[in-house]
Amino acid sequence: MSDCLGRRFGPSFLGRADDSGELVKDFYKVLNQVITEEIPDGLKLPNSFSQLVSELKNNQYDAKTFAFSLRAMMEKLEREIKESKFSELTNRHIAASSIPKGLYCLSLRLTDEYSSNAYARRQLPPPELLHVLSNKSHHHFVLSTDNILAASVVVTSAVQSSLEPEKVVFHVITDKKTYAGMHSWFALNPAAPIIVEVKGVHQFDWLTRENVPVLKAIENHHGIRNYYHGNHIAGVNLSGTTRAFASKLQARSPKYISLLNHLRIYLPELFPDLDKVVFLDDDVVIQRDLSPLWEIDLQGKVNGAIETCKGEDEWVMSKHFKNYFNFSHPLIAKHLDPDECAWAYGMNIFDLRAWRKTNIREKYHFWLKQNLKSNLTMWKLGSLPPALIAYRGHVHPIDPSWHMLGLGYQNQTNIENVKRAAVIHYNGQSKPWLEIGFEHLRPFWTNQQKPTQISFGINLGIERRYRYWDSNSEQVECHLLVSLQHSRLRFLEMAGVQNQLEIKFRLTDGSDIGPKTFPAATSIATLKESVLAQWPKEKENGPRTVKDRKKRRQQIKHNKKNVFVSYYNPQLAKGMTSFSD
């Protein structure tokens, strides 16, 4: 073994033959020996494989030293690859948990519109349609979300897929901070003939601390908040698999302690006048008419859901209780079967009449308390595990073609199956509105974003800037391009930040200037000049230059009249925007 590797093994490494086979046998002996031994301290490793070969040729290694060097280099490489993969997973987790700037600015803009535009605050639905909200002959969908763009896609896909959209009612529930923006969106973009109701959790009298004590405890518990909002990679054990690490990161998404994520367990109390509802997650797209769901006989069960323990995709459709629970915990081992089939949230038909006869909510709260007492050692992943327990014996399996899962984490999703599914679900980190979404699966989501017209009542020439703090405590500026007060602004692409704006101006006689498409980065000054350049020369009292417009504005302001009275007929813009500055 002490013979120089260059003398004994050199011929083979240098391309010369060794017909005896002794060379290979000796080499195997060396490798087997170093597998069980500790790598010597202070072993100097080559910086590259080229350096290793160079030193080998110069007869600087005996066989054992070479084997140790080779093993150490391979282990170092494996470690670096795993660290790189873990880093990638961490970055994806951060990207998935963060709010893209475009979505944040959209929400901020719509919230501002809610405060300044009376039309954005109009009642949803209008008073003459309020009775429909409790009409049991209609098909009622419940959507709980703080993502305005995602909500719009779900509702739009329902409009396009429903055979009788006039019988569809959407109950959109959001949190207090998003309510104004969500309301503005659906007020300014009616989904007719679908009826849309927007409510904030603060508007439900039933949702008090007394009725949801466990969830409030989870949200306010310091240790729990640190688990979900703290350093997600501190003390990570790199000896685990990357898939296990990815699962742990997904389980630590802050959305899992959001009241919106647990809200579905309170449906019978939130909608006391309804008998059946379909609950949808905000990362789904409806591709087929869902009215037959109301005709399914749930056979006295509460929850109609697809099972996830069998199916063509062995990764997505291979979920049993052992995938969600820690069966080393005595309570879990005592009460649950690790091989019991799991089912999916995302698209569920709930029989509220049958539900009200059960103790599902109480069981849900009990197991949440137990997990909280155990410091989250019974399960890690959000609202599904306690639901798997609470609904045991109350789930009716429905045909898997109703609900296709995995578009947010299974890159190898079968496209033909996607096309056939009634509802496709982007569960996982790779949401279609994020840059980390899968490019070949994103079109099924973006195709639902038909051009949407939004009216903004903001003065000509005002450029509004909003600032917020990102996760790195750096100030980020929401630079929002605004248009003339009576313009109609169209988002041509809504997956993140709008890329183009199509603007049209209506004059007193009903004629239009435009529409004309501008890049999203177009400055207000350029917009002004473009409008003035297209202004009909024969129109009286029309501005000829920006200075003329400013002078006219000052004159009207002095007379305490609306700045746009001379140029626009309010009746022509009725229902489009407010007239406040």
C-alpha positions as CSV (number, residue, x, y, z in Angstrom):
1,M,0.0,0.0,0.0
2,S,2.9,2.2,0.6
3,D,4.0,1.9,-3.0
4,C,3.8,5.1,-4.9
5,L,0.5,5.4,-6.7
6,G,2.4,6.7,-9.7
7,R,4.4,3.5,-10.0
8,R,1.7,0.9,-9.4
9,F,-1.5,2.6,-10.7
10,G,0.1,5.0,-13.1
11,P,-0.2,2.9,-16.3
12,S,-4.0,2.7,-15.9
13,F,-4.5,6.3,-15.1
14,L,-2.2,7.3,-17.9
15,G,-4.2,5.2,-20.4
16,R,-2.0,2.1,-20.4
17,A,-3.6,-1.3,-20.1
18,D,-3.4,-3.8,-17.2
19,D,-4.5,-7.2,-18.4
20,S,-3.8,-8.9,-15.1
21,G,-6.7,-7.2,-13.2
22,E,-4.5,-6.9,-10.1
23,L,-4.5,-3.2,-10.4
24,V,-8.2,-2.9,-10.0
25,K,-8.3,-5.4,-7.1
26,D,-5.6,-3.5,-5.2
27,F,-7.5,-0.2,-5.8
28,Y,-10.7,-1.7,-4.4
29,K,-8.9,-2.8,-1.3
30,V,-7.7,0.7,-0.7
31,L,-11.1,2.2,-1.2
32,N,-12.8,-0.3,1.2
33,Q,-10.2,0.4,3.8
34,V,-10.6,4.2,3.8
35,I,-14.4,4.0,3.9
36,T,-14.4,3.0,7.6
37,E,-11.5,5.1,8.7
38,E,-11.5,8.7,9.8
39,I,-10.1,11.2,7.3
40,P,-6.7,12.3,8.8
41,D,-6.7,15.8,10.4
42,G,-4.8,18.3,8.4
43,L,-5.1,16.5,5.1
44,K,-4.4,19.0,2.5
45,L,-6.9,18.8,-0.3
46,P,-6.2,19.8,-3.9
47,N,-8.3,22.8,-5.1
48,S,-9.4,21.0,-8.2
49,F,-9.5,17.7,-9.9
50,S,-6.8,18.9,-12.3
51,Q,-4.5,19.6,-9.4
52,L,-5.2,16.1,-8.0
53,V,-4.3,14.5,-11.3
54,S,-1.2,16.7,-11.6
55,E,0.0,15.7,-8.1
56,L,-0.8,12.1,-9.0
57,K,1.4,12.2,-12.0
58,N,4.2,13.7,-10.0
59,N,4.1,10.6,-7.7
60,Q,3.3,12.6,-4.6
61,Y,0.5,10.3,-3.3
62,D,0.7,6.7,-2.1
63,A,-2.5,4.7,-2.7
64,K,-4.1,5.3,0.7
65,T,-3.4,9.1,0.7
66,F,-4.9,9.3,-2.7
67,A,-8.0,7.4,-1.6
68,F,-8.4,9.6,1.4
69,S,-8.0,12.7,-0.7
70,L,-10.5,11.4,-3.2
71,R,-13.0,10.6,-0.5
72,A,-12.6,14.0,1.2
73,M,-13.0,15.9,-2.1
74,M,-16.2,14.0,-2.9
75,E,-17.7,14.6,0.6
76,K,-16.8,18.2,0.3
77,L,-18.4,18.4,-3.1
78,E,-21.6,16.6,-1.8
79,R,-21.7,19.0,1.1
80,E,-21.4,22.1,-1.1
81,I,-24.1,20.8,-3.5
82,K,-26.5,20.1,-0.6
83,E,-25.8,23.5,0.9
84,S,-26.4,25.1,-2.5
85,K,-29.7,23.2,-2.8
86,F,-30.7,24.2,0.7
87,S,-29.9,27.8,-0.1
88,E,-32.0,27.5,-3.3
89,L,-34.9,26.1,-1.3
90,T,-34.6,28.8,1.3
91,N,-34.6,31.5,-1.4
92,R,-37.7,29.9,-2.9
93,H,-39.4,29.9,0.4
94,I,-38.6,33.5,0.9
95,A,-39.9,34.3,-2.6
96,A,-43.1,32.3,-2.0
97,S,-43.7,33.9,1.4
98,S,-43.1,37.5,0.2
99,I,-45.6,39.8,-1.5
100,P,-44.4,40.9,-5.0
101,K,-44.1,44.6,-5.3
102,G,-46.6,44.7,-8.1
103,L,-49.3,43.0,-6.0
104,Y,-48.5,45.2,-3.0
105,C,-48.7,48.4,-5.1
106,L,-52.0,47.2,-6.7
107,S,-53.5,46.7,-3.3
108,L,-52.2,50.0,-2.1
109,R,-53.6,51.8,-5.1
110,L,-57.0,50.2,-4.8
111,T,-57.1,51.1,-1.2
112,D,-56.4,54.7,-2.0
113,E,-59.1,54.5,-4.6
114,Y,-61.6,53.3,-2.0
115,S,-61.0,56.4,0.0
116,S,-61.3,58.9,-2.9
117,N,-63.8,57.2,-5.2
118,A,-67.4,56.9,-4.3
119,Y,-68.0,54.3,-7.0
120,A,-65.3,52.1,-5.5
121,R,-67.2,52.1,-2.2
122,R,-70.6,51.2,-3.7
123,Q,-72.5,48.5,-2.0
124,L,-71.7,44.9,-3.1
125,P,-74.0,43.5,-4.2
126,P,-76.4,46.4,-4.8
127,P,-79.4,46.6,-2.4
128,E,-81.8,45.1,-4.9
129,L,-79.7,41.9,-5.0
130,L,-79.0,41.4,-1.3
131,H,-81.7,38.7,-1.1
132,V,-79.6,36.5,-3.4
133,L,-76.9,36.2,-0.7
134,S,-79.2,33.8,1.2
135,N,-81.0,32.3,-1.7
136,K,-80.6,28.5,-1.5
137,S,-81.4,28.0,-5.1
138,H,-78.2,29.7,-6.2
139,H,-74.7,28.2,-6.2
140,H,-72.7,29.7,-3.4
141,F,-68.9,29.8,-3.5
142,V,-66.8,31.0,-0.6
143,L,-63.3,32.4,-1.2
144,S,-61.1,33.4,1.7
145,T,-58.0,35.4,0.6
146,D,-55.9,38.6,1.0
147,N,-54.7,38.3,-2.6
148,I,-56.7,40.6,-4.8
149,L,-55.2,39.4,-8.1
150,A,-55.7,35.8,-7.2
151,A,-59.3,36.4,-6.2
152,S,-60.0,38.1,-9.5
153,V,-58.7,35.1,-11.4
154,V,-60.9,32.7,-9.4
155,V,-64.0,34.7,-10.0
156,T,-63.2,35.4,-13.7
157,S,-62.6,31.7,-14.3
158,A,-66.0,31.0,-12.7
159,V,-67.7,33.5,-15.0
160,Q,-66.1,32.0,-18.1
161,S,-66.7,28.3,-17.1
162,S,-70.3,28.5,-15.7
163,L,-73.2,27.4,-17.8
164,E,-75.5,29.5,-15.7
165,P,-73.4,32.3,-14.3
166,E,-76.5,34.3,-13.2
167,K,-77.0,31.6,-10.5
168,V,-73.5,31.9,-9.1
169,V,-72.8,33.9,-5.9
170,F,-69.3,34.5,-4.6
171,H,-68.7,35.3,-1.0
172,V,-65.2,36.8,-0.8
173,I,-63.8,37.0,2.7
174,T,-60.6,39.0,3.4
175,D,-58.8,40.6,6.3
176,K,-59.1,44.1,7.5
177,K,-56.0,45.5,5.8
178,T,-57.1,44.2,2.4
179,Y,-60.8,44.8,2.6
180,A,-60.8,48.3,1.0
181,G,-58.6,47.2,-1.9
182,M,-60.6,44.0,-2.5
183,H,-63.9,45.9,-2.4
184,S,-62.6,48.5,-4.8
185,W,-61.5,45.8,-7.3
186,F,-64.9,44.1,-7.5
187,A,-66.8,47.4,-7.3
188,L,-64.9,48.8,-10.2
189,N,-64.8,45.5,-12.1
190,P,-68.2,43.9,-11.8
191,A,-68.2,40.1,-12.5
192,A,-71.7,40.2,-13.9
193,P,-73.8,38.2,-14.2
194,I,-72.1,36.6,-11.2
195,I,-73.0,38.2,-7.8
196,V,-70.0,39.1,-5.6
197,E,-70.1,39.9,-1.9
198,V,-66.9,41.2,-0.3
199,K,-66.6,41.1,3.5
200,G,-63.8,41.6,6.0
201,V,-63.3,39.3,8.9
202,H,-63.9,42.3,11.1
203,Q,-67.5,42.6,9.7
204,F,-68.6,39.2,11.0
205,D,-70.1,39.6,14.4
206,W,-69.6,35.9,15.2
207,L,-65.8,36.1,14.8
208,T,-64.9,37.2,18.3
209,R,-62.0,36.2,20.6
210,E,-64.5,34.2,22.6
211,N,-65.4,32.1,19.6
212,V,-61.9,31.6,18.1
213,P,-59.7,31.5,21.3
214,V,-57.3,28.9,20.0
215,L,-56.5,30.7,16.8
216,K,-55.9,34.0,18.6
217,A,-53.6,32.1,21.0
218,I,-51.6,30.8,18.0
219,E,-51.3,34.2,16.4
220,N,-50.2,35.9,19.6
221,H,-48.0,33.1,21.1
222,H,-44.4,34.3,21.0
223,G,-42.9,30.9,20.4
224,I,-45.3,30.1,17.6
225,R,-44.8,33.5,15.9
226,N,-41.0,33.0,16.2
227,Y,-41.4,29.6,14.6
228,Y,-43.3,31.0,11.6
229,H,-41.7,34.4,11.3
230,G,-38.2,33.7,12.6
231,N,-35.0,32.5,11.1
232,H,-36.0,29.4,9.1
233,I,-32.5,28.1,8.5
234,A,-31.0,28.5,12.0
235,G,-29.6,25.2,13.2
236,V,-30.6,23.3,10.0
237,N,-29.4,19.7,9.9
238,L,-27.8,19.3,6.5
239,S,-27.7,15.5,7.0
240,G,-31.4,15.4,6.1
241,T,-32.8,15.1,2.6
242,T,-33.6,18.2,0.6
243,R,-37.2,17.1,0.2
244,A,-37.6,16.9,4.0
245,F,-36.0,20.3,4.3
246,A,-38.4,21.7,1.7
247,S,-41.4,20.2,3.6
248,K,-40.2,21.9,6.8
249,L,-39.9,25.2,5.1
250,Q,-43.3,24.9,3.6
251,A,-44.7,24.1,7.0
252,R,-43.3,27.3,8.3
253,S,-45.1,29.6,5.9
254,P,-46.7,32.5,7.9
255,K,-50.0,31.9,6.1
256,Y,-50.6,28.9,8.4
257,I,-51.2,31.0,11.4
258,S,-53.5,33.4,9.5
259,L,-57.2,33.4,10.5
260,L,-58.1,33.4,6.8
261,N,-56.4,30.0,6.5
262,H,-58.5,28.5,9.3
263,L,-61.7,30.3,8.4
264,R,-63.3,27.4,6.6
265,I,-63.9,25.6,9.9
266,Y,-66.5,28.2,10.8
267,L,-68.6,28.1,7.6
268,P,-71.8,27.0,9.3
269,E,-71.7,29.9,11.7
270,L,-70.6,32.5,9.1
271,F,-73.4,31.5,6.7
272,P,-76.3,30.4,8.9
273,D,-78.9,30.8,6.1
274,L,-77.1,28.5,3.6
275,D,-77.3,24.7,3.3
276,K,-74.5,24.0,0.8
277,V,-71.4,25.9,-0.3
278,V,-68.2,25.2,-2.3
279,F,-65.1,26.5,-0.6
280,L,-62.2,27.4,-2.9
281,D,-58.6,28.3,-2.2
282,D,-57.3,31.4,-4.0
283,D,-54.7,29.5,-6.0
284,V,-57.2,27.6,-8.1
285,V,-58.6,28.1,-11.6
286,I,-62.0,26.9,-12.6
287,Q,-62.1,25.3,-16.1
288,R,-65.5,23.5,-16.1
289,D,-69.0,24.2,-15.0
290,L,-69.2,23.3,-11.3
291,S,-73.0,23.3,-10.8
292,P,-73.1,19.4,-10.8
293,L,-71.3,19.6,-7.5
294,W,-74.5,20.6,-5.8
295,E,-76.2,17.5,-7.2
296,I,-73.7,15.1,-5.6
297,D,-75.2,12.9,-2.9
298,L,-72.8,13.2,0.0
299,Q,-74.7,10.4,1.7
300,G,-75.0,12.3,4.9
301,K,-71.4,13.3,5.0
302,V,-70.2,16.9,5.5
303,N,-67.2,17.3,3.2
304,G,-67.0,16.3,-0.4
305,A,-63.3,16.1,-1.3
306,I,-60.9,14.2,-3.5
307,E,-58.7,11.6,-1.8
308,T,-55.0,12.1,-2.3
309,C,-53.6,8.6,-1.6
310,K,-54.1,7.1,-5.1
311,G,-53.7,8.5,-8.5
312,E,-51.5,8.7,-11.6
313,D,-49.0,11.1,-10.1
314,E,-47.2,9.1,-7.4
315,W,-45.7,12.2,-5.8
316,V,-48.8,14.3,-5.6
317,M,-51.4,11.5,-5.1
318,S,-49.6,9.4,-2.5
319,K,-50.6,11.2,0.7
320,H,-51.5,9.3,3.9
321,F,-51.8,10.4,7.5
322,K,-48.2,9.5,8.0
323,N,-47.2,12.3,5.6
324,Y,-48.8,14.9,7.9
325,F,-48.5,13.6,11.5
326,N,-45.7,12.7,13.8
327,F,-46.6,9.1,14.8
328,S,-43.8,9.0,17.4
329,H,-46.1,11.3,19.5
330,P,-48.2,9.1,21.8
331,L,-51.5,10.9,21.2
332,I,-51.1,10.6,17.5
333,A,-50.1,7.0,17.6
334,K,-53.0,6.2,19.9
335,H,-55.8,7.8,17.9
336,L,-54.7,7.7,14.2
337,D,-53.8,5.2,11.5
338,P,-50.6,6.1,9.6
339,D,-51.9,4.4,6.5
340,E,-55.3,6.2,6.5
341,C,-56.0,8.0,3.2
342,A,-55.7,11.8,3.2
343,W,-57.9,14.2,1.3
344,A,-57.4,17.6,-0.1
345,Y,-58.4,21.2,0.7
346,G,-58.7,23.6,-2.2
347,M,-62.1,22.7,-3.7
348,N,-64.6,21.2,-1.3
349,I,-68.4,20.9,-1.3
350,F,-69.7,21.3,2.2
351,D,-73.2,20.3,3.4
352,L,-73.8,22.9,6.1
353,R,-77.0,21.3,7.4
354,A,-75.2,18.0,8.1
355,W,-72.3,19.9,9.5
356,R,-74.4,21.7,12.1
357,K,-75.3,18.3,13.6
358,T,-71.7,17.4,14.3
359,N,-68.9,18.5,16.7
360,I,-66.3,19.1,14.0
361,R,-65.4,22.6,15.1
362,E,-64.9,21.4,18.8
363,K,-62.7,18.5,17.7
364,Y,-60.7,20.9,15.5
365,H,-60.1,23.3,18.4
366,F,-59.2,20.4,20.8
367,W,-56.5,19.1,18.5
368,L,-55.1,22.6,17.9
369,K,-54.8,23.0,21.6
370,Q,-53.0,19.7,22.0
371,N,-50.5,20.6,19.2
372,L,-50.0,24.0,20.8
373,K,-49.3,22.3,24.2
374,S,-46.8,19.9,22.6
375,N,-44.9,22.8,21.0
376,L,-46.0,21.8,17.5
377,T,-44.5,18.3,17.8
378,M,-47.7,16.5,16.6
379,W,-47.7,18.1,13.2
380,K,-46.2,21.1,11.4
381,L,-48.3,21.9,8.4
382,G,-51.1,24.4,8.8
383,S,-54.8,23.8,8.8
384,L,-55.1,20.5,7.0
385,P,-53.8,18.1,9.7
386,P,-56.3,19.2,12.4
387,A,-59.0,19.1,9.7
388,L,-58.0,15.5,8.8
389,I,-58.8,14.6,12.4
390,A,-61.8,16.7,12.8
391,Y,-63.6,15.5,9.7
392,R,-62.8,11.8,10.2
393,G,-66.0,9.9,9.4
394,H,-67.5,13.0,7.7
395,V,-65.7,12.9,4.3
396,H,-67.3,11.7,1.1
397,P,-64.8,11.0,-1.7
398,I,-65.6,12.7,-5.1
399,D,-64.2,12.0,-8.5
400,P,-60.6,13.2,-8.8
401,S,-61.3,14.8,-12.1
402,W,-63.0,17.6,-10.2
403,H,-59.8,18.8,-8.5
404,M,-56.3,18.4,-9.8
405,L,-53.5,19.2,-7.3
406,G,-49.8,19.9,-7.5
407,L,-49.3,22.6,-10.0
408,G,-47.4,24.6,-7.5
409,Y,-44.7,22.0,-6.8
410,Q,-44.9,19.2,-9.4
411,N,-42.9,20.4,-12.4
412,Q,-43.7,17.2,-14.3
413,T,-47.5,17.7,-14.2
414,N,-49.2,16.0,-17.2
415,I,-50.5,18.8,-19.4
416,E,-53.4,16.8,-20.9
417,N,-54.6,16.0,-17.4
418,V,-54.5,19.7,-16.6
419,K,-56.7,20.5,-19.6
420,R,-59.3,17.9,-18.5
421,A,-59.6,18.9,-14.9
422,A,-62.6,20.9,-13.7
423,V,-60.4,22.8,-11.1
424,I,-56.7,23.0,-11.2
425,H,-54.9,23.9,-8.0
426,Y,-51.5,25.6,-7.7
427,N,-50.9,24.3,-4.2
428,G,-47.2,24.6,-3.3
429,Q,-44.6,27.4,-3.4
430,S,-44.5,28.0,-7.2
431,K,-47.6,30.2,-7.5
432,P,-48.4,31.4,-11.0
433,W,-48.2,35.1,-10.0
434,L,-44.7,34.6,-8.7
435,E,-41.5,34.6,-10.7
436,I,-40.8,31.1,-9.4
437,G,-43.9,29.7,-10.9
438,F,-43.6,27.0,-13.6
439,E,-43.6,28.7,-17.0
440,H,-45.4,25.9,-18.8
441,L,-48.2,25.8,-16.2
442,R,-48.6,29.6,-15.8
443,P,-50.7,30.1,-19.0
444,F,-53.6,28.2,-17.5
445,W,-53.8,30.9,-14.8
446,T,-52.9,34.0,-16.9
447,N,-55.4,33.1,-19.6
448,Q,-58.1,33.8,-17.0
449,Q,-56.9,37.4,-16.8
450,K,-59.1,38.9,-19.5
451,P,-58.5,42.7,-20.0
452,T,-60.1,44.4,-17.0
453,Q,-61.1,48.0,-17.1
454,I,-60.5,50.0,-13.9
455,S,-61.4,53.6,-13.4
456,F,-59.3,55.9,-11.2
457,G,-60.5,59.3,-10.0
458,I,-57.2,61.0,-9.7
459,N,-56.3,64.5,-10.9
460,L,-54.4,65.1,-14.1
461,G,-50.7,65.4,-13.6
462,I,-50.6,64.0,-10.0
463,E,-48.0,61.4,-9.6
464,R,-48.4,59.5,-6.4
465,R,-45.7,57.6,-4.7
466,Y,-46.1,55.2,-1.8
467,R,-43.4,53.8,0.4
468,Y,-43.3,50.7,2.4
469,W,-40.6,48.6,4.2
470,D,-39.5,45.2,2.7
471,S,-38.2,42.2,4.6
472,N,-34.7,43.6,4.6
473,S,-35.9,46.9,6.3
474,E,-35.1,48.8,3.1
475,Q,-37.4,51.5,1.9
476,V,-39.1,50.5,-1.3
477,E,-41.0,53.0,-3.4
478,C,-44.3,52.1,-5.1
479,H,-44.1,54.4,-8.1
480,L,-47.6,54.4,-9.4
481,L,-48.4,55.9,-12.8
482,V,-51.8,57.7,-12.7
483,S,-54.0,59.0,-15.4
484,L,-56.4,61.8,-16.1
485,Q,-59.4,61.9,-13.8
486,H,-62.0,60.5,-16.4
487,S,-59.7,58.2,-18.2
488,R,-60.3,54.5,-18.2
489,L,-57.1,52.6,-17.4
490,R,-56.7,49.0,-18.6
491,F,-54.3,46.5,-17.2
492,L,-53.2,44.4,-20.2
493,E,-51.0,42.1,-18.1
494,M,-51.6,41.5,-14.4
495,A,-49.2,38.8,-13.5
496,G,-47.2,41.0,-11.1
497,V,-46.7,44.5,-12.4
498,Q,-48.7,45.8,-15.3
499,N,-46.5,46.1,-18.5
500,Q,-48.7,48.4,-20.5
501,L,-51.5,50.9,-20.0
502,E,-54.2,51.6,-22.5
503,I,-55.8,55.0,-21.9
504,K,-58.9,56.6,-23.4
505,F,-60.3,60.1,-22.8
506,R,-63.9,61.0,-23.4
507,L,-64.9,64.5,-24.3
508,T,-68.2,66.4,-23.7
509,D,-69.8,65.5,-27.0
510,G,-69.1,61.8,-26.5
511,S,-66.1,61.6,-28.8
512,D,-62.9,59.9,-27.6
513,I,-59.2,60.6,-27.6
514,G,-57.6,57.3,-28.0
515,P,-57.4,54.6,-26.8
516,K,-53.6,54.6,-27.0
517,T,-51.2,52.2,-25.4
518,F,-48.3,53.4,-23.2
519,P,-45.4,51.6,-21.5
520,A,-46.0,51.3,-17.8
521,A,-42.9,53.4,-17.2
522,T,-44.3,56.4,-19.2
523,S,-44.0,59.6,-17.3
524,I,-46.9,61.9,-16.5
525,A,-45.3,64.6,-18.5
526,T,-45.3,62.4,-21.6
527,L,-48.9,61.5,-21.0
528,K,-49.9,65.1,-20.8
529,E,-48.1,66.0,-24.0
530,S,-49.7,63.0,-25.8
531,V,-53.2,64.0,-24.8
532,L,-52.7,67.6,-25.7
533,A,-51.2,66.6,-29.1
534,Q,-54.3,64.6,-29.9
535,W,-56.8,67.2,-28.6
536,P,-59.2,68.2,-31.5
537,K,-58.2,71.6,-32.7
538,E,-61.9,72.6,-33.4
539,K,-62.9,72.0,-29.8
540,E,-63.6,75.2,-27.9
541,N,-62.1,75.9,-24.5
542,G,-59.6,73.1,-25.0
543,P,-56.1,73.4,-23.6
544,R,-53.4,73.9,-26.1
545,T,-50.4,73.5,-23.8
546,V,-49.6,72.3,-20.3
547,K,-49.3,75.9,-19.2
548,D,-52.8,76.7,-20.6
549,R,-54.2,73.8,-18.6
550,K,-52.5,74.9,-15.4
551,K,-53.8,78.5,-15.9
552,R,-57.4,77.2,-16.6
553,R,-57.1,75.0,-13.5
554,Q,-56.2,77.9,-11.3
555,Q,-59.1,80.0,-12.6
556,I,-61.6,77.2,-11.9
557,K,-60.0,76.6,-8.5
558,H,-60.5,80.3,-7.7
559,N,-64.1,80.0,-8.7
560,K,-64.4,76.9,-6.4
561,K,-65.6,74.7,-9.3
562,N,-64.5,71.3,-10.3
563,V,-61.3,71.4,-12.4
564,F,-62.8,69.2,-15.1
565,V,-66.2,70.9,-15.6
566,S,-65.1,72.7,-18.8
567,Y,-63.8,69.6,-20.5
568,Y,-65.9,66.7,-19.4
569,N,-69.6,65.9,-19.1
570,P,-70.2,64.0,-15.8
571,Q,-73.1,62.2,-17.2
572,L,-70.9,60.5,-19.8
573,A,-68.7,59.2,-17.1
574,K,-71.4,58.2,-14.7
575,G,-70.6,55.0,-13.1
576,M,-66.9,55.2,-14.0
577,T,-65.3,57.3,-11.4
578,S,-65.7,59.9,-8.7
579,F,-65.2,63.6,-9.2
580,S,-63.2,64.4,-6.1
581,D,-59.7,65.7,-6.3
